Amino acid sequence: MFSRIGTSELILILVIALVIFGPSKLPEIGRSIGTSIKEFKKSIGSISEDSENNNKKEN
């Protein structure tokens, strides 16, 4: 999905975010997005581990 976003599009998104949220809020927003992505990946990992454990128990 993000592989199609070029440099100019990324710069445009950052400028729009800067205008909307202001420079003081951007680090906070970046942190919260990073934390959310980390938690999402952690949840996906635990779901796949649970699925693998259930498959092993069935065999």
mmCIF file as Biopython writes it, N, C-alpha, C and O atoms, coordinates in Angstrom:
data_model
#
loop_
_atom_site.group_PDB
_atom_site.id
_atom_site.type_symbol
_atom_site.label_atom_id
_atom_site.label_alt_id
_atom_site.label_comp_id
_atom_site.label_asym_id
_atom_site.label_entity_id
_atom_site.label_seq_id
_atom_site.pdbx_PDB_ins_code
_atom_site.Cartn_x
_atom_site.Cartn_y
_atom_site.Cartn_z
_atom_site.occupancy
_atom_site.B_iso_or_equiv
_atom_site.auth_seq_id
_atom_site.auth_asym_id
_atom_site.pdbx_PDB_model_num
ATOM 1   N N  . MET A ? 1  ? 0.826  -1.179  0.000  1.0 0.0 1  A 1 
ATOM 2   C CA . MET A ? 1  ? 0.000  0.000   0.000  1.0 0.0 1  A 1 
ATOM 3   C C  . MET A ? 1  ? 0.877  1.251   0.000  1.0 0.0 1  A 1 
ATOM 4   O O  . MET A ? 1  ? 0.652  2.160   -0.799 1.0 0.0 1  A 1 
ATOM 5   N N  . PHE A ? 2  ? 1.864  1.308   0.879  1.0 0.0 2  A 1 
ATOM 6   C CA . PHE A ? 2  ? 2.703  2.492   0.965  1.0 0.0 2  A 1 
ATOM 7   C C  . PHE A ? 2  ? 3.794  2.512   -0.091 1.0 0.0 2  A 1 
ATOM 8   O O  . PHE A ? 2  ? 4.469  3.527   -0.262 1.0 0.0 2  A 1 
ATOM 9   N N  . SER A ? 3  ? 3.978  1.411   -0.799 1.0 0.0 3  A 1 
ATOM 10  C CA . SER A ? 3  ? 5.029  1.380   -1.806 1.0 0.0 3  A 1 
ATOM 11  C C  . SER A ? 3  ? 4.695  2.276   -2.992 1.0 0.0 3  A 1 
ATOM 12  O O  . SER A ? 3  ? 5.582  2.629   -3.770 1.0 0.0 3  A 1 
ATOM 13  N N  . ARG A ? 4  ? 3.450  2.641   -3.134 1.0 0.0 4  A 1 
ATOM 14  C CA . ARG A ? 4  ? 3.049  3.497   -4.240 1.0 0.0 4  A 1 
ATOM 15  C C  . ARG A ? 4  ? 3.129  4.982   -3.907 1.0 0.0 4  A 1 
ATOM 16  O O  . ARG A ? 4  ? 2.921  5.825   -4.779 1.0 0.0 4  A 1 
ATOM 17  N N  . ILE A ? 5  ? 3.425  5.304   -2.663 1.0 0.0 5  A 1 
ATOM 18  C CA . ILE A ? 5  ? 3.535  6.702   -2.270 1.0 0.0 5  A 1 
ATOM 19  C C  . ILE A ? 5  ? 4.955  7.173   -2.573 1.0 0.0 5  A 1 
ATOM 20  O O  . ILE A ? 5  ? 5.931  6.624   -2.062 1.0 0.0 5  A 1 
ATOM 21  N N  . GLY A ? 6  ? 5.046  8.198   -3.412 1.0 0.0 6  A 1 
ATOM 22  C CA . GLY A ? 6  ? 6.343  8.738   -3.777 1.0 0.0 6  A 1 
ATOM 23  C C  . GLY A ? 6  ? 6.797  9.799   -2.794 1.0 0.0 6  A 1 
ATOM 24  O O  . GLY A ? 6  ? 6.102  10.113  -1.828 1.0 0.0 6  A 1 
ATOM 25  N N  . THR A ? 7  ? 7.961  10.340  -3.055 1.0 0.0 7  A 1 
ATOM 26  C CA . THR A ? 7  ? 8.544  11.354  -2.184 1.0 0.0 7  A 1 
ATOM 27  C C  . THR A ? 7  ? 7.687  12.618  -2.152 1.0 0.0 7  A 1 
ATOM 28  O O  . THR A ? 7  ? 7.466  13.199  -1.090 1.0 0.0 7  A 1 
ATOM 29  N N  . SER A ? 8  ? 7.212  13.034  -3.308 1.0 0.0 8  A 1 
ATOM 30  C CA . SER A ? 8  ? 6.420  14.264  -3.341 1.0 0.0 8  A 1 
ATOM 31  C C  . SER A ? 8  ? 5.099  14.099  -2.593 1.0 0.0 8  A 1 
ATOM 32  O O  . SER A ? 8  ? 4.642  15.031  -1.931 1.0 0.0 8  A 1 
ATOM 33  N N  . GLU A ? 9  ? 4.484  12.921  -2.694 1.0 0.0 9  A 1 
ATOM 34  C CA . GLU A ? 9  ? 3.238  12.685  -1.965 1.0 0.0 9  A 1 
ATOM 35  C C  . GLU A ? 9  ? 3.480  12.656  -0.466 1.0 0.0 9  A 1 
ATOM 36  O O  . GLU A ? 9  ? 2.678  13.176  0.309  1.0 0.0 9  A 1 
ATOM 37  N N  . LEU A ? 10 ? 4.582  12.049  -0.061 1.0 0.0 10 A 1 
ATOM 38  C CA . LEU A ? 10 ? 4.920  11.982  1.356  1.0 0.0 10 A 1 
ATOM 39  C C  . LEU A ? 10 ? 5.166  13.381  1.925  1.0 0.0 10 A 1 
ATOM 40  O O  . LEU A ? 10 ? 4.712  13.693  3.026  1.0 0.0 10 A 1 
ATOM 41  N N  . ILE A ? 11 ? 5.869  14.203  1.189  1.0 0.0 11 A 1 
ATOM 42  C CA . ILE A ? 11 ? 6.112  15.581  1.627  1.0 0.0 11 A 1 
ATOM 43  C C  . ILE A ? 11 ? 4.798  16.345  1.730  1.0 0.0 11 A 1 
ATOM 44  O O  . ILE A ? 11 ? 4.597  17.104  2.678  1.0 0.0 11 A 1 
ATOM 45  N N  . LEU A ? 12 ? 3.905  16.152  0.770  1.0 0.0 12 A 1 
ATOM 46  C CA . LEU A ? 12 ? 2.602  16.817  0.807  1.0 0.0 12 A 1 
ATOM 47  C C  . LEU A ? 12 ? 1.805  16.390  2.039  1.0 0.0 12 A 1 
ATOM 48  O O  . LEU A ? 12 ? 1.189  17.231  2.693  1.0 0.0 12 A 1 
ATOM 49  N N  . ILE A ? 13 ? 1.808  15.103  2.362  1.0 0.0 13 A 1 
ATOM 50  C CA . ILE A ? 13 ? 1.106  14.609  3.552  1.0 0.0 13 A 1 
ATOM 51  C C  . ILE A ? 13 ? 1.696  15.215  4.816  1.0 0.0 13 A 1 
ATOM 52  O O  . ILE A ? 13 ? 0.953  15.606  5.716  1.0 0.0 13 A 1 
ATOM 53  N N  . LEU A ? 14 ? 3.017  15.300  4.897  1.0 0.0 14 A 1 
ATOM 54  C CA . LEU A ? 14 ? 3.660  15.887  6.071  1.0 0.0 14 A 1 
ATOM 55  C C  . LEU A ? 14 ? 3.344  17.374  6.212  1.0 0.0 14 A 1 
ATOM 56  O O  . LEU A ? 14 ? 3.140  17.859  7.325  1.0 0.0 14 A 1 
ATOM 57  N N  . VAL A ? 15 ? 3.303  18.093  5.108  1.0 0.0 15 A 1 
ATOM 58  C CA . VAL A ? 15 ? 2.976  19.517  5.156  1.0 0.0 15 A 1 
ATOM 59  C C  . VAL A ? 15 ? 1.538  19.712  5.611  1.0 0.0 15 A 1 
ATOM 60  O O  . VAL A ? 15 ? 1.255  20.593  6.423  1.0 0.0 15 A 1 
ATOM 61  N N  . ILE A ? 16 ? 0.634  18.901  5.095  1.0 0.0 16 A 1 
ATOM 62  C CA . ILE A ? 16 ? -0.774 19.002  5.508  1.0 0.0 16 A 1 
ATOM 63  C C  . ILE A ? 16 ? -0.914 18.690  6.992  1.0 0.0 16 A 1 
ATOM 64  O O  . ILE A ? 16 ? -1.637 19.384  7.707  1.0 0.0 16 A 1 
ATOM 65  N N  . ALA A ? 17 ? -0.228 17.654  7.460  1.0 0.0 17 A 1 
ATOM 66  C CA . ALA A ? 17 ? -0.271 17.309  8.889  1.0 0.0 17 A 1 
ATOM 67  C C  . ALA A ? 17 ? 0.307  18.446  9.728  1.0 0.0 17 A 1 
ATOM 68  O O  . ALA A ? 17 ? -0.217 18.752  10.799 1.0 0.0 17 A 1 
ATOM 69  N N  . LEU A ? 18 ? 1.362  19.063  9.260  1.0 0.0 18 A 1 
ATOM 70  C CA . LEU A ? 18 ? 1.971  20.180  9.977  1.0 0.0 18 A 1 
ATOM 71  C C  . LEU A ? 18 ? 1.004  21.350  10.080 1.0 0.0 18 A 1 
ATOM 72  O O  . LEU A ? 18 ? 0.904  21.986  11.129 1.0 0.0 18 A 1 
ATOM 73  N N  . VAL A ? 19 ? 0.297  21.634  9.002  1.0 0.0 19 A 1 
ATOM 74  C CA . VAL A ? 19 ? -0.667 22.740  9.010  1.0 0.0 19 A 1 
ATOM 75  C C  . VAL A ? 19 ? -1.846 22.422  9.925  1.0 0.0 19 A 1 
ATOM 76  O O  . VAL A ? 19 ? -2.300 23.285  10.676 1.0 0.0 19 A 1 
ATOM 77  N N  . ILE A ? 20 ? -2.343 21.192  9.863  1.0 0.0 20 A 1 
ATOM 78  C CA . ILE A ? 20 ? -3.522 20.824  10.651 1.0 0.0 20 A 1 
ATOM 79  C C  . ILE A ? 20 ? -3.203 20.735  12.142 1.0 0.0 20 A 1 
ATOM 80  O O  . ILE A ? 20 ? -3.922 21.301  12.966 1.0 0.0 20 A 1 
ATOM 81  N N  . PHE A ? 21 ? -2.131 20.027  12.492 1.0 0.0 21 A 1 
ATOM 82  C CA . PHE A ? 21 ? -1.847 19.743  13.903 1.0 0.0 21 A 1 
ATOM 83  C C  . PHE A ? 21 ? -0.851 20.700  14.538 1.0 0.0 21 A 1 
ATOM 84  O O  . PHE A ? 21 ? -0.832 20.837  15.762 1.0 0.0 21 A 1 
ATOM 85  N N  . GLY A ? 22 ? -0.041 21.353  13.757 1.0 0.0 22 A 1 
ATOM 86  C CA . GLY A ? 22 ? 0.960  22.253  14.305 1.0 0.0 22 A 1 
ATOM 87  C C  . GLY A ? 22 ? 2.226  21.504  14.680 1.0 0.0 22 A 1 
ATOM 88  O O  . GLY A ? 22 ? 2.196  20.293  14.898 1.0 0.0 22 A 1 
ATOM 89  N N  . PRO A ? 23 ? 3.342  22.225  14.755 1.0 0.0 23 A 1 
ATOM 90  C CA . PRO A ? 23 ? 4.626  21.561  15.008 1.0 0.0 23 A 1 
ATOM 91  C C  . PRO A ? 23 ? 4.749  20.971  16.412 1.0 0.0 23 A 1 
ATOM 92  O O  . PRO A ? 23 ? 5.531  20.042  16.614 1.0 0.0 23 A 1 
ATOM 93  N N  . SER A ? 24 ? 4.012  21.474  17.368 1.0 0.0 24 A 1 
ATOM 94  C CA . SER A ? 24 ? 4.156  20.955  18.735 1.0 0.0 24 A 1 
ATOM 95  C C  . SER A ? 24 ? 3.448  19.621  18.926 1.0 0.0 24 A 1 
ATOM 96  O O  . SER A ? 24 ? 3.826  18.844  19.803 1.0 0.0 24 A 1 
ATOM 97  N N  . LYS A ? 25 ? 2.434  19.343  18.126 1.0 0.0 25 A 1 
ATOM 98  C CA . LYS A ? 25 ? 1.664  18.103  18.277 1.0 0.0 25 A 1 
ATOM 99  C C  . LYS A ? 25 ? 2.224  16.942  17.452 1.0 0.0 25 A 1 
ATOM 100 O O  . LYS A ? 25 ? 1.927  15.786  17.752 1.0 0.0 25 A 1 
ATOM 101 N N  . LEU A ? 26 ? 3.021  17.217  16.430 1.0 0.0 26 A 1 
ATOM 102 C CA . LEU A ? 26 ? 3.492  16.156  15.545 1.0 0.0 26 A 1 
ATOM 103 C C  . LEU A ? 26 ? 4.295  15.060  16.258 1.0 0.0 26 A 1 
ATOM 104 O O  . LEU A ? 26 ? 4.061  13.883  15.985 1.0 0.0 26 A 1 
ATOM 105 N N  . PRO A ? 27 ? 5.234  15.392  17.159 1.0 0.0 27 A 1 
ATOM 106 C CA . PRO A ? 27 ? 5.949  14.310  17.848 1.0 0.0 27 A 1 
ATOM 107 C C  . PRO A ? 27 ? 5.026  13.419  18.682 1.0 0.0 27 A 1 
ATOM 108 O O  . PRO A ? 27 ? 5.201  12.201  18.732 1.0 0.0 27 A 1 
ATOM 109 N N  . GLU A ? 28 ? 4.054  14.036  19.327 1.0 0.0 28 A 1 
ATOM 110 C CA . GLU A ? 28 ? 3.098  13.271  20.139 1.0 0.0 28 A 1 
ATOM 111 C C  . GLU A ? 28 ? 2.263  12.337  19.254 1.0 0.0 28 A 1 
ATOM 112 O O  . GLU A ? 28 ? 2.028  11.180  19.603 1.0 0.0 28 A 1 
ATOM 113 N N  . ILE A ? 29 ? 1.826  12.848  18.124 1.0 0.0 29 A 1 
ATOM 114 C CA . ILE A ? 29 ? 1.035  12.042  17.198 1.0 0.0 29 A 1 
ATOM 115 C C  . ILE A ? 29 ? 1.879  10.900  16.633 1.0 0.0 29 A 1 
ATOM 116 O O  . ILE A ? 29 ? 1.401  9.771   16.516 1.0 0.0 29 A 1 
ATOM 117 N N  . GLY A ? 30 ? 3.121  11.189  16.288 1.0 0.0 30 A 1 
ATOM 118 C CA . GLY A ? 30 ? 4.027  10.157  15.781 1.0 0.0 30 A 1 
ATOM 119 C C  . GLY A ? 30 ? 4.256  9.059   16.801 1.0 0.0 30 A 1 
ATOM 120 O O  . GLY A ? 30 ? 4.273  7.877   16.457 1.0 0.0 30 A 1 
ATOM 121 N N  . ARG A ? 31 ? 4.435  9.449   18.061 1.0 0.0 31 A 1 
ATOM 122 C CA . ARG A ? 31 ? 4.630  8.465   19.136 1.0 0.0 31 A 1 
ATOM 123 C C  . ARG A ? 31 ? 3.405  7.569   19.283 1.0 0.0 31 A 1 
ATOM 124 O O  . ARG A ? 31 ? 3.526  6.350   19.398 1.0 0.0 31 A 1 
ATOM 125 N N  . SER A ? 32 ? 2.232  8.184   19.279 1.0 0.0 32 A 1 
ATOM 126 C CA . SER A ? 32 ? 1.021  7.397   19.474 1.0 0.0 32 A 1 
ATOM 127 C C  . SER A ? 32 ? 0.761  6.467   18.286 1.0 0.0 32 A 1 
ATOM 128 O O  . SER A ? 32 ? 0.276  5.351   18.473 1.0 0.0 32 A 1 
ATOM 129 N N  . ILE A ? 33 ? 1.074  6.908   17.084 1.0 0.0 33 A 1 
ATOM 130 C CA . ILE A ? 33 ? 0.934  6.037   15.914 1.0 0.0 33 A 1 
ATOM 131 C C  . ILE A ? 33 ? 1.922  4.878   16.003 1.0 0.0 33 A 1 
ATOM 132 O O  . ILE A ? 33 ? 1.567  3.733   15.722 1.0 0.0 33 A 1 
ATOM 133 N N  . GLY A ? 34 ? 3.156  5.171   16.393 1.0 0.0 34 A 1 
ATOM 134 C CA . GLY A ? 34 ? 4.160  4.114   16.548 1.0 0.0 34 A 1 
ATOM 135 C C  . GLY A ? 34 ? 3.766  3.096   17.602 1.0 0.0 34 A 1 
ATOM 136 O O  . GLY A ? 34 ? 3.934  1.893   17.401 1.0 0.0 34 A 1 
ATOM 137 N N  . THR A ? 35 ? 3.242  3.570   18.728 1.0 0.0 35 A 1 
ATOM 138 C CA . THR A ? 35 ? 2.781  2.674   19.785 1.0 0.0 35 A 1 
ATOM 139 C C  . THR A ? 35 ? 1.624  1.815   19.300 1.0 0.0 35 A 1 
ATOM 140 O O  . THR A ? 35 ? 1.562  0.625   19.606 1.0 0.0 35 A 1 
ATOM 141 N N  . SER A ? 36 ? 0.718  2.406   18.554 1.0 0.0 36 A 1 
ATOM 142 C CA . SER A ? 36 ? -0.428 1.660   18.028 1.0 0.0 36 A 1 
ATOM 143 C C  . SER A ? 36 ? 0.020  0.568   17.067 1.0 0.0 36 A 1 
ATOM 144 O O  . SER A ? 36 ? -0.484 -0.554  17.119 1.0 0.0 36 A 1 
ATOM 145 N N  . ILE A ? 37 ? 0.958  0.890   16.200 1.0 0.0 37 A 1 
ATOM 146 C CA . ILE A ? 37 ? 1.468  -0.107  15.252 1.0 0.0 37 A 1 
ATOM 147 C C  . ILE A ? 37 ? 2.170  -1.231  16.001 1.0 0.0 37 A 1 
ATOM 148 O O  . ILE A ? 37 ? 2.009  -2.401  15.655 1.0 0.0 37 A 1 
ATOM 149 N N  . LYS A ? 38 ? 2.948  -0.886  17.023 1.0 0.0 38 A 1 
ATOM 150 C CA . LYS A ? 38 ? 3.643  -1.890  17.825 1.0 0.0 38 A 1 
ATOM 151 C C  . LYS A ? 38 ? 2.653  -2.832  18.507 1.0 0.0 38 A 1 
ATOM 152 O O  . LYS A ? 38 ? 2.844  -4.048  18.496 1.0 0.0 38 A 1 
ATOM 153 N N  . GLU A ? 39 ? 1.610  -2.281  19.092 1.0 0.0 39 A 1 
ATOM 154 C CA . GLU A ? 39 ? 0.584  -3.101  19.755 1.0 0.0 39 A 1 
ATOM 155 C C  . GLU A ? 39 ? -0.152 -3.976  18.751 1.0 0.0 39 A 1 
ATOM 156 O O  . GLU A ? 39 ? -0.475 -5.126  19.049 1.0 0.0 39 A 1 
ATOM 157 N N  . PHE A ? 40 ? -0.417 -3.446  17.573 1.0 0.0 40 A 1 
ATOM 158 C CA . PHE A ? 40 ? -1.093 -4.211  16.536 1.0 0.0 40 A 1 
ATOM 159 C C  . PHE A ? 40 ? -0.248 -5.402  16.113 1.0 0.0 40 A 1 
ATOM 160 O O  . PHE A ? 40 ? -0.757 -6.517  16.006 1.0 0.0 40 A 1 
ATOM 161 N N  . LYS A ? 41 ? 1.041  -5.175  15.871 1.0 0.0 41 A 1 
ATOM 162 C CA . LYS A ? 41 ? 1.933  -6.267  15.490 1.0 0.0 41 A 1 
ATOM 163 C C  . LYS A ? 41 ? 2.042  -7.299  16.603 1.0 0.0 41 A 1 
ATOM 164 O O  . LYS A ? 41 ? 2.096  -8.498  16.332 1.0 0.0 41 A 1 
ATOM 165 N N  . LYS A ? 42 ? 2.074  -6.847  17.847 1.0 0.0 42 A 1 
ATOM 166 C CA . LYS A ? 42 ? 2.139  -7.743  18.992 1.0 0.0 42 A 1 
ATOM 167 C C  . LYS A ? 42 ? 0.885  -8.616  19.056 1.0 0.0 42 A 1 
ATOM 168 O O  . LYS A ? 42 ? 0.976  -9.815  19.318 1.0 0.0 42 A 1 
ATOM 169 N N  . SER A ? 43 ? -0.266 -8.028  18.820 1.0 0.0 43 A 1 
ATOM 170 C CA . SER A ? 43 ? -1.524 -8.766  18.836 1.0 0.0 43 A 1 
ATOM 171 C C  . SER A ? 43 ? -1.573 -9.795  17.712 1.0 0.0 43 A 1 
ATOM 172 O O  . SER A ? 43 ? -1.997 -10.931 17.923 1.0 0.0 43 A 1 
ATOM 173 N N  . ILE A ? 44 ? -1.144 -9.403  16.532 1.0 0.0 44 A 1 
ATOM 174 C CA . ILE A ? 44 ? -1.122 -10.325 15.406 1.0 0.0 44 A 1 
ATOM 175 C C  . ILE A ? 44 ? -0.191 -11.494 15.710 1.0 0.0 44 A 1 
ATOM 176 O O  . ILE A ? 44 ? -0.515 -12.641 15.399 1.0 0.0 44 A 1 
ATOM 177 N N  . GLY A ? 45 ? 0.954  -11.216 16.312 1.0 0.0 45 A 1 
ATOM 178 C CA . GLY A ? 45 ? 1.899  -12.274 16.672 1.0 0.0 45 A 1 
ATOM 179 C C  . GLY A ? 45 ? 1.311  -13.239 17.684 1.0 0.0 45 A 1 
ATOM 180 O O  . GLY A ? 45 ? 1.501  -14.449 17.562 1.0 0.0 45 A 1 
ATOM 181 N N  . SER A ? 46 ? 0.606  -12.732 18.671 1.0 0.0 46 A 1 
ATOM 182 C CA . SER A ? 46 ? 0.019  -13.615 19.676 1.0 0.0 46 A 1 
ATOM 183 C C  . SER A ? 46 ? -1.123 -14.431 19.086 1.0 0.0 46 A 1 
ATOM 184 O O  . SER A ? 46 ? -1.325 -15.581 19.477 1.0 0.0 46 A 1 
ATOM 185 N N  . ILE A ? 47 ? -1.868 -13.857 18.155 1.0 0.0 47 A 1 
ATOM 186 C CA . ILE A ? 47 ? -2.939 -14.606 17.503 1.0 0.0 47 A 1 
ATOM 187 C C  . ILE A ? 47 ? -2.357 -15.757 16.685 1.0 0.0 47 A 1 
ATOM 188 O O  . ILE A ? 47 ? -2.877 -16.872 16.719 1.0 0.0 47 A 1 
ATOM 189 N N  . SER A ? 48 ? -1.284 -15.486 15.954 1.0 0.0 48 A 1 
ATOM 190 C CA . SER A ? 48 ? -0.682 -16.549 15.142 1.0 0.0 48 A 1 
ATOM 191 C C  . SER A ? 48 ? -0.052 -17.619 16.025 1.0 0.0 48 A 1 
ATOM 192 O O  . SER A ? 48 ? -0.092 -18.800 15.681 1.0 0.0 48 A 1 
ATOM 193 N N  . GLU A ? 49 ? 0.531  -17.227 17.160 1.0 0.0 49 A 1 
ATOM 194 C CA . GLU A ? 49 ? 1.080  -18.218 18.093 1.0 0.0 49 A 1 
ATOM 195 C C  . GLU A ? 49 ? -0.023 -19.095 18.665 1.0 0.0 49 A 1 
ATOM 196 O O  . GLU A ? 49 ? 0.140  -20.311 18.768 1.0 0.0 49 A 1 
ATOM 197 N N  . ASP A ? 50 ? -1.151 -18.482 19.040 1.0 0.0 50 A 1 
ATOM 198 C CA . ASP A ? 50 ? -2.281 -19.243 19.564 1.0 0.0 50 A 1 
ATOM 199 C C  . ASP A ? 50 ? -2.802 -20.224 18.524 1.0 0.0 50 A 1 
ATOM 200 O O  . ASP A ? 50 ? -3.140 -21.364 18.845 1.0 0.0 50 A 1 
ATOM 201 N N  . SER A ? 51 ? -2.863 -19.771 17.279 1.0 0.0 51 A 1 
ATOM 202 C CA . SER A ? 51 ? -3.337 -20.622 16.201 1.0 0.0 51 A 1 
ATOM 203 C C  . SER A ? 51 ? -2.395 -21.803 15.997 1.0 0.0 51 A 1 
ATOM 204 O O  . SER A ? 51 ? -2.847 -22.931 15.804 1.0 0.0 51 A 1 
ATOM 205 N N  . GLU A ? 52 ? -1.083 -21.550 16.038 1.0 0.0 52 A 1 
ATOM 206 C CA . GLU A ? 52 ? -0.101 -22.627 15.887 1.0 0.0 52 A 1 
ATOM 207 C C  . GLU A ? 52 ? -0.191 -23.613 17.044 1.0 0.0 52 A 1 
ATOM 208 O O  . GLU A ? 52 ? -0.102 -24.823 16.834 1.0 0.0 52 A 1 
ATOM 209 N N  . ASN A ? 53 ? -0.364 -23.111 18.254 1.0 0.0 53 A 1 
ATOM 210 C CA . ASN A ? 53 ? -0.488 -23.994 19.417 1.0 0.0 53 A 1 
ATOM 211 C C  . ASN A ? 53 ? -1.734 -24.864 19.317 1.0 0.0 53 A 1 
ATOM 212 O O  . ASN A ? 53 ? -1.692 -26.045 19.662 1.0 0.0 53 A 1 
ATOM 213 N N  . ASN A ? 54 ? -2.834 -24.299 18.853 1.0 0.0 54 A 1 
ATOM 214 C CA . ASN A ? 54 ? -4.059 -25.071 18.690 1.0 0.0 54 A 1 
ATOM 215 C C  . ASN A ? 54 ? -3.897 -26.142 17.629 1.0 0.0 54 A 1 
ATOM 216 O O  . ASN A ? 54 ? -4.407 -27.252 17.785 1.0 0.0 54 A 1 
ATOM 217 N N  . ASN A ? 55 ? -3.190 -25.822 16.546 1.0 0.0 55 A 1 
ATOM 218 C CA . ASN A ? 55 ? -2.953 -26.805 15.495 1.0 0.0 55 A 1 
ATOM 219 C C  . ASN A ? 55 ? -2.076 -27.940 15.995 1.0 0.0 55 A 1 
ATOM 220 O O  . ASN A ? 55 ? -2.299 -29.092 15.625 1.0 0.0 55 A 1 
ATOM 221 N N  . LYS A ? 56 ? -1.084 -27.642 16.826 1.0 0.0 56 A 1 
ATOM 222 C CA . LYS A ? 56 ? -0.204 -28.672 17.371 1.0 0.0 56 A 1 
ATOM 223 C C  . LYS A ? 56 ? -0.964 -29.587 18.326 1.0 0.0 56 A 1 
ATOM 224 O O  . LYS A ? 56 ? -0.722 -30.794 18.355 1.0 0.0 56 A 1 
ATOM 225 N N  . LYS A ? 57 ? -1.878 -29.019 19.104 1.0 0.0 57 A 1 
ATOM 226 C CA . LYS A ? 57 ? -2.659 -29.812 20.049 1.0 0.0 57 A 1 
ATOM 227 C C  . LYS A ? 57 ? -3.612 -30.751 19.322 1.0 0.0 57 A 1 
ATOM 228 O O  . LYS A ? 57 ? -3.872 -31.854 19.802 1.0 0.0 57 A 1 
ATOM 229 N N  . GLU A ? 58 ? -4.132 -30.338 18.183 1.0 0.0 58 A 1 
ATOM 230 C CA . GLU A ? 58 ? -5.064 -31.165 17.426 1.0 0.0 58 A 1 
ATOM 231 C C  . GLU A ? 58 ? -4.361 -32.348 16.784 1.0 0.0 58 A 1 
ATOM 232 O O  . GLU A ? 58 ? -4.972 -33.400 16.594 1.0 0.0 58 A 1 
ATOM 233 N N  . ASN A ? 59 ? -3.105 -32.195 16.452 1.0 0.0 59 A 1 
ATOM 234 C CA . ASN A ? 59 ? -2.367 -33.284 15.789 1.0 0.0 59 A 1 
ATOM 235 C C  . ASN A ? 59 ? -1.865 -34.192 16.827 1.0 0.0 59 A 1 
ATOM 236 O O  . ASN A ? 59 ? -1.212 -35.187 16.514 1.0 0.0 59 A 1 
#
